[in-house]
Amino acid sequence: MRPRFWELPLRDLDSREWEALCDGCGKCCLNKLEFEDTDELAFTRIACRLLDGQTCRCTRYETRHQYVPECVSLTPDKIKDITYWLPATCAYRLRAEGRALPEWHYLISGDREAVHRAGASVRGWTLSEAAIPEEDWEDYIIEDLS
């Protein structure tokens, strides 16, 4: 990969660089509730059933659409339309908005565990969607996901 590729415009990244931009926080795998009357988007503690709550990684990333057809694939073409759906600390969102990566991002720190030590991941506090009925998800809304 190119040196400091993460500073390039997202459209200029190759597929390996695009994938490497992910900080491994797991926040994009949290189920969200969209309230039609206010257009508000709320994140919940309820995670996709494929998320490993300790590694904050998808257990079936390459084949996830076979198990979760509605899983969103982030691409440079889609990013501008869905940045509101991404957490504020997401590297894809930050770069789409022209902002720098945080110091804990592994591309800056050189340490994949830094995201977890900084408290910027979902490690250890999610619940699986398999365990919580969808009608109860409102009870698990997160007020502040930063």
TORVEXVEX-356840 format. One record per residue (C-alpha): residue number from 0; residue in one letter; chain; x, y, z. Coordinates in Angstrom, 2 decimals, decimal comma, padded with zeros to 5 digits. Layout:
! residues N
VEXMI    nr   rest   kette         x         y         z
VEXMI   NUM      A       A         X         Y         Z
...
***
This chain:
! residues 146
VEXMI    nr   rest   kette         x         y         z
VEXMI     0      M       A    000,00    000,00    000,00
VEXMI     1      R       A    001,09    003,55   -000,58
VEXMI     2      P       A    002,60    005,59    002,24
VEXMI     3      R       A   -000,04    007,68    004,08
VEXMI     4      F       A   -002,71    006,48    001,64
VEXMI     5      W       A   -005,39    007,37    004,21
VEXMI     6      E       A   -004,76    011,05    003,51
VEXMI     7      L       A   -005,77    010,65   -000,14
VEXMI     8      P       A   -009,32    011,30   -001,35
VEXMI     9      L       A   -011,41    008,16   -000,81
VEXMI    10      R       A   -012,01    007,77   -004,57
VEXMI    11      D       A   -008,24    007,41   -005,09
VEXMI    12      L       A   -007,88    004,39   -002,79
VEXMI    13      D       A   -007,48    000,92   -004,25
VEXMI    14      S       A   -009,50   -001,94   -002,74
VEXMI    15      R       A   -006,76   -002,99   -000,29
VEXMI    16      E       A   -006,32    000,57    000,94
VEXMI    17      W       A   -010,09    001,02    001,24
VEXMI    18      E       A   -010,41   -002,08    003,42
VEXMI    19      A       A   -007,35   -001,08    005,47
VEXMI    20      L       A   -009,03    002,22    006,37
VEXMI    21      C       A   -011,43    000,39    008,72
VEXMI    22      D       A   -010,36    001,01    012,33
VEXMI    23      G       A   -012,01   -002,16    013,67
VEXMI    24      C       A   -014,33   -000,39    016,12
VEXMI    25      G       A   -017,42   -002,48    015,24
VEXMI    26      K       A   -019,77    000,51    015,57
VEXMI    27      C       A   -021,08    000,15    012,01
VEXMI    28      C       A   -022,36   -003,30    012,99
VEXMI    29      L       A   -024,67   -001,86    015,63
VEXMI    30      N       A   -028,32   -001,94    014,69
VEXMI    31      K       A   -029,84    001,46    014,20
VEXMI    32      L       A   -033,38    002,74    014,53
VEXMI    33      E       A   -034,62    005,40    012,16
VEXMI    34      F       A   -037,58    007,40    013,37
VEXMI    35      E       A   -039,67    008,39    010,34
VEXMI    36      D       A   -041,45    011,30    012,07
VEXMI    37      T       A   -038,16    013,07    012,97
VEXMI    38      D       A   -035,66    011,44    010,54
VEXMI    39      E       A   -033,56    010,81    013,65
VEXMI    40      L       A   -031,12    007,92    013,57
VEXMI    41      A       A   -030,39    006,17    016,85
VEXMI    42      F       A   -027,68    003,61    017,45
VEXMI    43      T       A   -028,45    000,70    019,77
VEXMI    44      R       A   -026,30   -001,70    021,81
VEXMI    45      I       A   -027,77   -004,47    019,67
VEXMI    46      A       A   -025,14   -005,78    017,28
VEXMI    47      C       A   -025,46   -007,78    014,11
VEXMI    48      R       A   -025,43   -011,47    014,91
VEXMI    49      L       A   -022,20   -011,83    012,90
VEXMI    50      L       A   -020,21   -009,36    015,02
VEXMI    51      D       A   -017,71   -010,83    017,45
VEXMI    52      G       A   -018,13   -008,55    020,48
VEXMI    53      Q       A   -014,54   -009,02    021,64
VEXMI    54      T       A   -012,62   -008,65    018,38
VEXMI    55      C       A   -015,16   -006,14    016,96
VEXMI    56      R       A   -014,88   -007,93    013,63
VEXMI    57      C       A   -017,41   -009,67    011,44
VEXMI    58      T       A   -017,16   -013,42    011,83
VEXMI    59      R       A   -018,19   -013,94    008,18
VEXMI    60      Y       A   -017,02   -010,76    006,49
VEXMI    61      E       A   -016,37   -012,18    003,02
VEXMI    62      T       A   -019,70   -014,04    002,89
VEXMI    63      R       A   -021,78   -011,79    005,18
VEXMI    64      H       A   -024,40   -011,02    002,55
VEXMI    65      Q       A   -025,36   -014,70    002,47
VEXMI    66      Y       A   -026,31   -014,42    006,15
VEXMI    67      V       A   -027,31   -010,75    006,37
VEXMI    68      P       A   -028,52   -009,65    002,92
VEXMI    69      E       A   -029,26   -006,13    004,17
VEXMI    70      C       A   -025,67   -005,57    005,37
VEXMI    71      V       A   -024,45   -002,34    003,82
VEXMI    72      S       A   -021,29   -002,49    001,75
VEXMI    73      L       A   -019,37    000,73    002,07
VEXMI    74      T       A   -017,91    001,92   -001,21
VEXMI    75      P       A   -016,46    005,21   -002,40
VEXMI    76      D       A   -019,57    005,67   -004,55
VEXMI    77      K       A   -021,97    005,22   -001,61
VEXMI    78      I       A   -020,07    006,98    001,16
VEXMI    79      K       A   -021,41    010,51    000,59
VEXMI    80      D       A   -025,00    009,26    000,75
VEXMI    81      I       A   -024,61    007,30    003,95
VEXMI    82      T       A   -022,16    009,26    006,11
VEXMI    83      Y       A   -025,04    010,15    008,48
VEXMI    84      W       A   -025,42    006,42    009,12
VEXMI    85      L       A   -021,79    006,00    010,19
VEXMI    86      P       A   -020,58    006,79    013,70
VEXMI    87      A       A   -018,79    010,13    014,14
VEXMI    88      T       A   -015,45    008,40    014,81
VEXMI    89      C       A   -015,58    006,18    011,70
VEXMI    90      A       A   -012,48    006,56    009,52
VEXMI    91      Y       A   -014,60    006,42    006,35
VEXMI    92      R       A   -016,83    009,21    007,61
VEXMI    93      L       A   -013,92    011,30    008,85
VEXMI    94      R       A   -012,11    011,06    005,53
VEXMI    95      A       A   -015,32    011,64    003,51
VEXMI    96      E       A   -015,73    014,86    005,52
VEXMI    97      G       A   -012,10    015,84    004,87
VEXMI    98      R       A   -011,02    015,29    008,46
VEXMI    99      A       A   -007,93    013,52    009,80
VEXMI   100      L       A   -007,89    010,13    011,47
VEXMI   101      P       A   -007,76    010,13    015,29
VEXMI   102      E       A   -004,47    009,39    017,02
VEXMI   103      W       A   -005,75    006,00    018,19
VEXMI   104      H       A   -006,42    004,77    014,63
VEXMI   105      Y       A   -004,01    001,92    013,96
VEXMI   106      L       A   -002,75    003,56    010,75
VEXMI   107      I       A   -001,55    006,47    012,91
VEXMI   108      S       A   -000,63    004,64    016,14
VEXMI   109      G       A    000,62    001,39    014,59
VEXMI   110      D       A   -001,40   -000,50    017,19
VEXMI   111      R       A   -004,64   -002,38    016,40
VEXMI   112      E       A   -005,54   -002,44    020,11
VEXMI   113      A       A   -005,40    001,36    020,47
VEXMI   114      V       A   -009,02    001,74    019,27
VEXMI   115      H       A   -010,14   -000,45    022,17
VEXMI   116      R       A   -007,93    001,20    024,80
VEXMI   117      A       A   -009,25    004,58    023,70
VEXMI   118      G       A   -012,80    003,36    024,34
VEXMI   119      A       A   -013,64    003,99    020,68
VEXMI   120      S       A   -014,88    000,48    019,97
VEXMI   121      V       A   -017,85   -001,65    020,99
VEXMI   122      R       A   -015,66   -004,26    022,68
VEXMI   123      G       A   -017,47   -005,93    025,53
VEXMI   124      W       A   -020,72   -003,95    025,62
VEXMI   125      T       A   -022,89   -005,17    022,77
VEXMI   126      L       A   -025,78   -007,59    022,80
VEXMI   127      S       A   -026,53   -009,91    019,90
VEXMI   128      E       A   -029,62   -009,26    017,82
VEXMI   129      A       A   -030,27   -012,98    018,14
VEXMI   130      A       A   -030,92   -012,48    021,87
VEXMI   131      I       A   -033,11   -009,35    021,83
VEXMI   132      P       A   -036,49   -009,17    020,05
VEXMI   133      E       A   -036,57   -006,31    017,55
VEXMI   134      E       A   -039,60   -004,74    019,24
VEXMI   135      D       A   -037,41   -004,22    022,34
VEXMI   136      W       A   -034,48   -002,50    020,57
VEXMI   137      E       A   -035,70    000,95    021,62
VEXMI   138      D       A   -034,80   -000,05    025,18
VEXMI   139      Y       A   -031,15   -000,28    024,11
VEXMI   140      I       A   -030,63    003,07    022,39
VEXMI   141      I       A   -027,23    004,64    022,99
VEXMI   142      E       A   -027,41    008,32    023,84
VEXMI   143      D       A   -023,78    009,12    022,99
VEXMI   144      L       A   -021,76    006,92    020,66
VEXMI   145      S       A   -018,66    009,12    020,41
***
